[in-house]
Amino acid sequence: MSYHHANDQAYRNKFEEILRDSEISILKSVQLGDIDENLKTETIRQKIRDDYLSDSTVTIVLIGTETWKRKHVDWEIGSSIRHTEKNSRSGLLGIILPSYPSYKENKYNPYTIPPRLNDNLECDYAKIYPWNDNPQILKEWIHDAYNRRFKANPNNVRPSFGQNRSGDRWFD
């Protein structure tokens, strides 16, 4: 699971509770301090994939107000959809959190979600949904993302973030 730790930890905790109580799946994510920030970017990306997401089958991106700005979110998405010698690629889905600005209108601005997630929405590798705490619906979304990874190819050509971003939206 990928999310903005400082802003969206409460939603991550709630999501984990829903999944744990319904026995849907095991969550994995990189926590703050798990990886030495002084390592080279490529080393960090490889550690994310091989040490933390090695047996994951679906990456869920919880999208709040500033999730798109976070380099680690970008790296986790990029690492999880990359097929390596040790790991097959994961499915991908995004969930718009109630804290997201236009959540109540049930829409999103593609320039305020993680760019790499947006790339994969455009090529039909990923889907995006509004927050829902119904375990059966979540299970369907996860299962769909798992199956979609065999039906479409991910788009992972965007250069990785070198640092966190700022501003109110990203631009190509």
C-alpha positions as CSV (number, residue, x, y, z in Angstrom):
1,M,0.0,0.0,0.0
2,S,1.3,3.4,-0.9
3,Y,0.2,6.6,0.7
4,H,1.3,9.9,2.2
5,H,2.4,8.9,5.7
6,A,2.1,12.4,7.3
7,N,-1.4,13.2,6.0
8,D,-3.1,9.9,5.5
9,Q,-1.9,7.5,8.1
10,A,-5.4,7.4,9.8
11,Y,-7.0,6.2,6.5
12,R,-4.2,3.6,6.0
13,N,-4.9,2.3,9.5
14,K,-8.7,2.2,8.9
15,F,-8.1,0.4,5.5
16,E,-5.9,-2.1,7.2
17,E,-8.5,-2.7,9.9
18,I,-11.2,-3.3,7.3
19,L,-9.0,-5.8,5.4
20,R,-7.8,-7.6,8.5
21,D,-11.3,-8.0,9.9
22,S,-12.6,-9.4,6.7
23,E,-9.5,-11.6,6.1
24,I,-9.1,-10.2,2.6
25,S,-5.3,-9.9,2.3
26,I,-2.0,-9.0,4.0
27,L,-0.9,-5.5,3.7
28,K,2.7,-4.5,3.0
29,S,4.2,-1.1,2.7
30,V,7.4,0.7,3.4
31,Q,7.3,2.6,6.7
32,L,9.2,5.8,7.5
33,G,12.7,4.9,8.5
34,D,12.7,1.4,6.9
35,I,15.2,2.4,4.2
36,D,18.2,4.6,4.6
37,E,17.4,7.9,2.7
38,N,21.1,8.3,1.9
39,L,21.2,5.3,-0.5
40,K,21.1,5.9,-4.2
41,T,17.6,6.2,-5.7
42,E,18.0,3.0,-7.8
43,T,19.2,1.1,-4.7
44,I,16.1,2.3,-2.7
45,R,13.8,1.3,-5.6
46,Q,15.3,-2.1,-5.7
47,K,15.0,-2.5,-1.9
48,I,11.4,-1.5,-2.1
49,R,10.7,-4.2,-4.7
50,D,12.9,-7.0,-3.3
51,D,12.6,-6.5,0.4
52,Y,9.2,-5.0,1.0
53,L,6.9,-5.7,-2.0
54,S,8.5,-9.0,-3.2
55,D,5.4,-11.1,-2.9
56,S,2.8,-8.5,-3.4
57,T,0.2,-9.0,-6.1
58,V,-1.6,-5.6,-6.0
59,T,-0.5,-2.2,-5.0
60,I,-3.2,0.1,-3.6
61,V,-2.5,3.8,-3.7
62,L,-4.5,5.8,-1.1
63,I,-4.9,9.3,-2.6
64,G,-5.2,12.3,-0.3
65,T,-4.5,16.0,-0.9
66,E,-0.7,15.7,-1.4
67,T,-0.1,12.0,-2.3
68,W,1.0,13.0,-5.8
69,K,3.9,15.0,-4.4
70,R,5.6,12.1,-2.6
71,K,8.7,10.6,-4.1
72,H,8.3,7.4,-2.2
73,V,4.7,6.9,-3.5
74,D,6.2,7.3,-7.1
75,W,9.0,4.8,-6.3
76,E,6.6,2.3,-4.7
77,I,4.3,2.4,-7.7
78,G,7.2,2.2,-10.2
79,S,8.8,-0.7,-8.3
80,S,5.6,-2.7,-7.9
81,I,4.6,-2.6,-11.6
82,R,8.1,-3.6,-12.7
83,H,8.7,-7.2,-13.6
84,T,12.0,-8.4,-12.3
85,E,13.9,-11.6,-12.2
86,K,12.8,-12.2,-8.5
87,N,9.3,-10.7,-8.8
88,S,6.4,-10.5,-11.2
89,R,4.6,-7.2,-11.5
90,S,1.7,-6.2,-9.2
91,G,-1.7,-5.0,-10.2
92,L,-2.5,-1.4,-9.4
93,L,-5.5,0.5,-8.1
94,G,-6.1,4.0,-6.6
95,I,-8.5,4.9,-3.9
96,I,-9.6,8.6,-3.5
97,L,-9.7,9.4,0.2
98,P,-12.5,11.6,1.7
99,S,-9.7,14.2,2.4
100,Y,-9.2,14.6,-1.3
101,P,-10.6,18.1,-2.4
102,S,-13.3,16.9,-4.9
103,Y,-14.1,13.6,-3.1
104,K,-17.7,14.6,-2.5
105,E,-18.2,15.3,-6.2
106,N,-16.9,11.8,-7.0
107,K,-14.3,13.1,-9.4
108,Y,-10.5,13.8,-9.4
109,N,-8.1,16.0,-11.3
110,P,-5.5,13.8,-13.1
111,Y,-2.8,16.4,-12.2
112,T,-3.4,16.0,-8.4
113,I,-3.0,12.2,-8.3
114,P,0.4,10.5,-8.6
115,P,1.6,10.9,-12.2
116,R,2.7,7.3,-12.6
117,L,-0.8,6.1,-11.4
118,N,-2.4,8.5,-13.9
119,D,-0.1,7.0,-16.7
120,N,-1.5,3.6,-15.8
121,L,-5.1,4.7,-15.7
122,E,-4.6,6.0,-19.3
123,C,-3.3,2.6,-20.5
124,D,-6.0,0.6,-18.6
125,Y,-3.5,-1.1,-16.3
126,A,-5.0,0.6,-13.2
127,K,-8.4,1.8,-12.0
128,I,-9.4,4.5,-9.5
129,Y,-12.3,4.4,-7.1
130,P,-13.7,6.6,-4.3
131,W,-13.1,5.5,-0.7
132,N,-15.4,2.6,0.4
133,D,-15.3,0.7,3.6
134,N,-17.4,-2.3,2.4
135,P,-15.0,-5.3,2.5
136,Q,-16.9,-7.1,-0.3
137,I,-16.4,-4.1,-2.7
138,L,-12.8,-3.8,-1.7
139,K,-12.3,-7.5,-2.4
140,E,-13.8,-7.0,-5.9
141,W,-11.5,-4.1,-6.6
142,I,-8.4,-6.0,-5.5
143,H,-9.4,-9.1,-7.5
144,D,-10.0,-7.0,-10.6
145,A,-6.5,-5.3,-10.2
146,Y,-4.9,-8.7,-9.8
147,N,-6.5,-10.0,-13.0
148,R,-5.9,-6.8,-15.0
149,R,-2.1,-7.2,-14.5
150,F,-2.3,-10.1,-17.0
151,K,-4.5,-8.3,-19.5
152,A,-2.6,-5.0,-20.0
153,N,0.9,-3.8,-19.9
154,P,1.8,-1.1,-17.3
155,N,3.3,2.2,-18.3
156,N,6.5,2.7,-16.3
157,V,8.5,5.0,-18.6
158,R,8.2,8.2,-16.6
159,P,11.4,9.2,-14.9
160,S,11.4,8.5,-11.1
161,F,11.0,11.5,-8.8
162,G,14.3,12.7,-7.6
163,Q,12.7,14.5,-4.7
164,N,9.3,15.3,-3.3
165,R,7.4,17.9,-5.3
166,S,5.6,21.1,-4.4
167,G,2.8,23.2,-5.8
168,D,-0.8,22.6,-6.3
169,R,-0.5,20.1,-9.3
170,W,2.0,18.4,-11.5
171,F,2.7,19.2,-15.1
172,D,4.2,17.2,-17.9
